[in-house]
């Protein structure tokens, strides 16, 4: 098939969960000998023209179109305006090739202009807004105001698309209130098999926790810090943070280690491989790649029951909490610390679950199947 992938970046040229998902999808489609028309942007120091994070064989099947993302001076709701302008640039670049393409897969607002100008002879379009966080709980007033406008923009795009992709779980419930159920494709997120560990790291004298993510209010870092401070006097754990945590939000303790933002997957794997439990106390999520990567590395999981997280985490491999309240986070961490006898089983179950359900090859095959079936119907 000839597939256009429209996205606001691929990892590591742009850092983020959606960008990492776009990167792995482009690689897998190319490996399966589909031609990928990749429309993306660059916000890194890497030479994106080289696509150096793809193999030579993959690059043979990728046609890369780099569209600068139009960052403007900050003003209210600038992201919506910039996304619309970015979509217009993509539409202009895509239009000469539209007759060559069989199907279009879209991340976020990247097809906004395309959808508004869609003609009957255009290929089918499937839009993926990942977590639909703007429809989930918003912890700050400023973010709630922005979410109101984002919801309107998302609705406009979903009204015009042929299909809407869901990760499952609570994401499908949200989407079902926005589009007809017949338009919804349930496709989980996925990771590459290279993330899988063959053996689980034994639990040490002190349980080792980890957090991976950007410093955003919805990630629950402030609540996590309160919980950690409650547990620190016992001194029976170690905690690793991966992400751009500001100095004022770091806790001064020899038990806590801050590694900063890491763009190298090997560096992230090295830290996770030594840990026992990932903590993801978010207010809103889609289907976090960080949770799947941690599971593949043999970690048990403590996470909030938001988005599609419940499709990844249950009592067999961790602890689902209903809210990122410090009390709930601290209680789950205590339970983990006191569960050394069953911790190895939970860690092994994480790896097993990824192997059986969330590897890139399996999930991409499902996506290809849906495209092929619905291509025949269009």
C-alpha positions in Angstrom: 0.0 0.0 0.0 1.0 3.6 -0.4 0.3 5.3 2.9 0.6 9.0 3.8 1.5 9.6 7.5 0.9 13.2 8.6 2.4 14.1 12.0 3.8 17.0 13.9 7.1 15.2 14.3 8.8 11.9 14.7 11.1 10.8 17.6 13.9 11.9 18.2 13.6 14.9 15.9 10.7 15.9 18.1 10.3 14.6 21.6 6.9 13.3 22.8 4.7 10.2 23.0 2.8 11.0 19.7 6.1 11.6 18.0 7.5 8.3 19.2 4.4 6.5 18.1 4.7 8.1 14.6 8.4 7.1 14.4 7.8 3.5 15.1 4.7 3.3 12.8 6.7 4.8 9.9 9.6 2.3 10.5 7.2 -0.7 10.7 5.2 0.2 7.6 8.5 0.7 5.7 9.8 -2.7 6.9 6.6 -4.3 5.6 7.4 -2.8 2.1 4.6 -0.3 2.2 5.5 3.1 0.7 5.3 5.8 3.3 4.8 9.4 2.4 6.0 11.0 5.6 5.0 14.6 6.3 6.7 15.8 9.5 8.9 18.5 11.1 12.2 18.9 13.0 12.9 20.6 16.3 16.3 19.0 17.0 19.9 19.4 16.1 19.9 16.3 14.0 20.1 16.4 10.3 16.6 15.3 9.4 17.4 15.0 5.7 19.5 12.0 6.5 16.8 10.2 8.5 19.7 8.6 10.4 17.4 6.8 12.8 16.0 4.6 10.0 17.9 1.7 8.4 18.9 1.9 4.7 16.2 -0.7 3.9 13.5 1.3 5.6 14.5 4.5 3.9 14.0 2.9 0.5 10.3 2.9 1.3 10.0 6.4 2.8 9.4 9.6 1.0 10.2 12.3 3.5 8.6 15.8 3.4 9.9 18.1 6.1 7.5 20.9 6.9 8.6 23.6 9.4 6.3 24.0 12.3 5.3 27.7 12.4 6.2 28.7 15.9 5.1 32.3 16.5 5.4 34.7 19.4 3.4 33.5 22.3 -0.2 34.6 22.4 -3.4 32.9 23.8 -4.3 29.7 22.0 -1.2 30.0 19.7 -1.0 26.3 19.4 -4.3 26.0 17.7 -3.4 28.8 15.2 0.1 27.2 14.6 -1.4 23.8 14.1 -3.9 25.1 11.5 -1.1 26.9 9.6 1.1 23.7 9.8 -1.8 21.7 8.4 -2.1 24.2 5.5 1.6 23.7 4.6 1.2 19.9 4.7 -1.9 20.1 2.5 0.0 22.2 -0.1 2.9 19.7 -0.1 0.6 16.6 -0.1 -1.8 17.7 -2.9 0.5 16.9 -5.9 0.8 13.3 -4.6 -2.8 12.7 -3.5 -3.7 10.5 -6.5 -0.8 8.2 -5.7 -1.9 7.5 -2.1 -4.2 4.7 -1.0 -4.8 5.7 2.6 -3.9 8.7 4.9 -3.1 8.2 8.6 -3.1 11.4 10.7 -1.7 12.4 14.1 -3.4 15.3 15.8 -4.3 18.4 13.8 -1.9 17.7 10.9 -4.8 17.1 8.4 -7.0 20.0 9.4 -6.7 21.8 6.1 -6.8 18.6 4.1 -10.1 17.6 5.8 -11.6 21.0 5.1 -10.8 20.7 1.5 -11.5 16.9 1.1 -12.9 15.8 -2.2 -14.7 12.6 -3.1 -11.8 11.2 -5.0 -9.3 11.7 -2.1 -8.1 8.5 -0.3 -9.8 7.6 3.0 -8.5 9.4 6.1 -8.1 8.1 9.7 -7.3 10.7 12.4 -5.7 9.8 15.7 -5.9 12.3 18.5 -4.2 9.8 20.9 -5.3 10.6 24.4 -8.0 13.3 23.8 -6.6 14.9 27.0 -8.7 18.0 26.4 -11.8 15.9 27.1 -10.3 14.5 30.3 -9.9 16.1 33.8 -7.8 19.3 33.6 -6.0 20.2 36.8 -5.4 24.0 36.2 -7.8 26.8 35.3 -5.5 28.0 32.5 -5.5 24.6 30.9 -9.2 24.2 31.3 -9.8 27.4 29.3 -7.4 26.2 26.6 -9.1 22.8 26.6 -12.5 24.4 25.7 -11.0 25.8 22.5 -9.1 22.6 21.8 -12.3 20.6 22.1 -13.9 22.7 19.4 -11.0 22.2 17.1 -10.9 18.5 17.7 -14.6 18.2 17.0 -14.2 20.0 13.7 -11.5 17.5 12.6 -13.4 14.5 13.8 -16.6 15.6 12.1 -14.8 15.6 8.7 -12.6 12.5 9.0 -13.6 9.1 7.6 -12.3 7.2 10.6 -11.1 8.0 14.2 -8.5 5.8 15.9 -8.9 4.9 19.6 -6.4 3.3 21.9 -9.3 1.5 23.7 -10.4 1.8 27.3 -11.8 5.1 28.3 -10.6 6.7 25.0 -13.2 4.7 23.1 -15.9 5.9 25.5 -14.8 9.5 24.9 -14.7 9.1 21.1 -18.1 7.4 21.1 -19.6 10.7 22.3 -18.0 12.6 19.4 -18.3 10.3 16.3 -20.5 7.4 15.2 -19.3 4.1 16.6 -18.9 2.8 13.0 -16.1 5.3 12.5 -14.0 4.2 15.4 -11.0 1.9 15.0 -9.6 0.4 18.2 -5.9 0.0 17.8 -3.6 0.0 20.8 -0.2 1.7 21.0 2.8 -0.5 20.6 6.6 -0.7 21.0 9.4 -2.5 19.2 10.5 -6.0 20.3 14.0 -4.5 20.9 12.6 -3.1 24.2 11.9 -6.6 25.6 14.2 -8.0 28.3 14.7 -11.7 28.3 15.1 -11.9 32.1 13.6 -9.8 34.9 16.0 -8.0 37.2 15.8 -9.3 40.7 14.5 -7.0 43.4 17.3 -5.5 45.6 17.4 -4.6 49.2 15.6 -1.3 48.4 12.7 -1.2 45.9 13.6 1.0 43.0 10.9 3.3 41.5 11.1 5.3 38.3 9.2 8.2 36.6 9.5 9.0 32.9 7.9 12.1 31.4 7.9 15.8 30.5 7.3 18.4 33.2 3.6 19.0 32.7 1.0 19.8 35.3 -1.2 16.9 34.1 1.7 14.4 34.8 1.0 14.7 38.6 4.7 15.4 39.5 3.7 17.7 42.3 1.4 15.1 43.9 4.1 12.5 43.4 6.6 14.7 45.3 4.2 15.0 48.2 3.9 11.2 48.4 7.6 10.7 48.2 8.2 13.1 51.0 5.8 11.1 53.2 7.7 7.9 52.5 11.3 9.3 52.7 11.7 8.9 56.5 11.6 5.1 56.1 14.4 5.2 53.5 13.5 1.9 52.1 13.4 2.8 48.4 15.3 4.6 45.6 13.7 6.8 42.9 14.9 7.7 39.4 13.4 10.6 37.5 13.8 10.8 33.7 12.6 14.1 32.3 13.1 17.9 32.4 12.2 18.4 36.1 12.9 22.0 37.1 15.3 22.5 40.1 12.5 23.9 42.3 10.6 20.6 41.9 13.5 18.4 42.8 13.7 16.8 46.2 17.1 16.9 47.9 17.8 13.4 49.0 20.5 10.8 48.2 17.6 8.3 47.5 16.4 10.4 44.5 18.3 10.6 41.2 17.4 13.1 38.5 18.7 12.1 35.0 17.2 15.0 33.0 15.7 14.6 29.5 17.1 11.7 27.6 16.6 11.3 23.8 18.6 8.1 23.6 16.5 5.0 24.0 19.5 3.0 25.2 20.0 5.5 28.0 16.4 5.2 29.1 16.6 1.4 28.9 19.7 1.4 31.0 18.0 3.2 33.9 14.7 1.3 33.6 16.4 -2.0 33.5 17.6 -1.4 37.1 14.2 -0.3 38.4 11.3 -2.4 39.8 8.2 -0.1 39.5 7.3 2.7 37.2 5.0 5.4 38.7 2.7 7.3 36.3 0.3 9.4 38.4 -1.2 11.4 35.6 -4.5 13.4 35.6 -5.0 12.6 31.9 -3.3 10.3 29.4 -3.8 8.4 26.2 -1.9 5.1 26.2 1.5 6.1 27.5 4.5 4.6 25.6 6.5 5.1 28.8 4.3 2.5 30.5 4.8 0.0 27.7 8.5 0.6 27.6 8.7 0.1 31.4 6.6 -3.1 31.2 8.9 -4.4 28.4 11.9 -3.8 30.6 10.2 -5.9 33.4 8.8 -3.2 35.7 5.6 -3.4 37.6 3.4 -0.3 37.2 1.6 2.2 39.5 -0.6 4.3 37.3 -3.8 6.4 37.4 -6.8 4.8 35.7 -7.1 7.3 32.9 -7.2 7.0 29.1 -6.4 3.5 28.0 -4.1 2.8 30.9 -6.4 0.1 32.2 -5.7 -2.0 29.1 -2.1 -2.1 30.2 -2.2 -2.2 34.0 -4.2 -4.4 36.5 -3.5 -6.3 39.7 -1.5 -8.9 37.8 1.3 -6.5 37.0 0.8 -3.4 39.2 -1.6 -1.1 40.9 -4.3 1.1 39.3 -5.2 4.2 41.4 -8.4 6.1 40.8 -6.9 9.6 41.3 -3.4 11.1 41.5 -3.9 12.2 45.1 -0.7 12.0 47.2 -2.5 9.7 49.6 -3.3 7.2 46.9 0.2 7.4 45.3 1.9 6.9 48.7 -0.4 4.0 49.5 0.4 2.2 46.2 4.1 2.8 46.7 3.9 1.3 50.2 2.0 -1.7 48.8 4.8 -2.1 46.3 7.5 -1.9 48.9 5.7 -4.5 51.0 5.1 -6.8 48.1 8.6 -8.1 47.5 7.4 -11.7 47.6 5.0 -11.1 44.6 7.0 -8.3 42.9 8.9 -10.7 40.6 5.6 -12.2 39.4 4.2 -8.8 38.6 7.4 -7.8 36.7 7.3 -11.0 34.7 3.6 -10.5 33.9 4.4 -7.0 32.5 6.8 -8.5 29.9 4.4 -11.3 29.1 1.6 -8.8 28.4 3.7 -6.7 26.1 4.8 -9.8 24.2 1.3 -11.1 23.7 -0.6 -7.8 22.9 1.5 -4.7 22.2 4.4 -5.4 20.0 4.8 -3.2 16.9 4.5 -5.9 14.3 1.2 -7.3 15.7 -0.4 -3.9 16.1 0.7 -2.6 12.7 -0.8 -5.7 11.1 -4.1 -4.9 12.7 -3.9 -1.3 11.3 -3.0 -2.6 7.8 -5.9 -5.0 7.9 -8.4 -2.2 8.8 -7.0 0.0 6.0 -7.3 -2.7 3.5 -10.8 -3.7 4.4 -12.0 -0.1 4.4 -10.1 0.8 1.3 -12.3 -1.7 -0.6 -15.4 -0.2 0.9 -14.5 3.4 -0.1 
